[in-house]
Amino acid sequence: MFTLYDYLPSQNAWKVRVLLGLLGIAYETRQVSIFEGESRTEDFLKLNPAGAVPVLGLDNGEAIAESNAILVYLAEGTPFLPADRFSRAKVMQWLFFEQYHVEPVIGSLRFWTLTGRLERNQAMVAGKSEAGARALGALERSLQDTPFLVSGSLTIADIAVYAYSHLAGDCGFALADYPAVGAWIDRVSDAIGPAYPVHPYSIDPHSGG
């Protein structure tokens, strides 16, 4: 059985929970208290040298880190990862886009906003806000004529990009300015279903949220 090393408020970990659920895969969960240094322990760094969640532990003792790498591993041979060469490359395109243009921008701004860290990071806020608007603009252009990012149905590209994009309003982005993105968010939400809540940072007393 898989073991998911998780931190509930993390949307990177949320992606993995969603795909495991949609695929009906049973797994065990081990919560990692990242603000108490649990992800920096010697044992955890053997699982992921970068010291971050999520990590997927396999039943043979091996482990996979980085949320989008875990999505690719789990989605292999399923409709969530197309088999044809072009579509598969397009999925990868969006996975890379998410980790470069979305998670470190919208994800960081949201974290700072919700945990009282915005002021201490004020020097970076304007640049990240501009980058976040560019990312949402790229999504808006890409979703003009297609229901999902790669195909006519949900793939791991949508799950990955949606994770932080649909929460952009938490850090000041007006999603109403991006109607195609808003419609896509609704479609992805409907496809995923209600079983995967977003957990606030306030559930962790050590987060500052």
Disulfide bonds with the S-S distance in Angstrom:
none
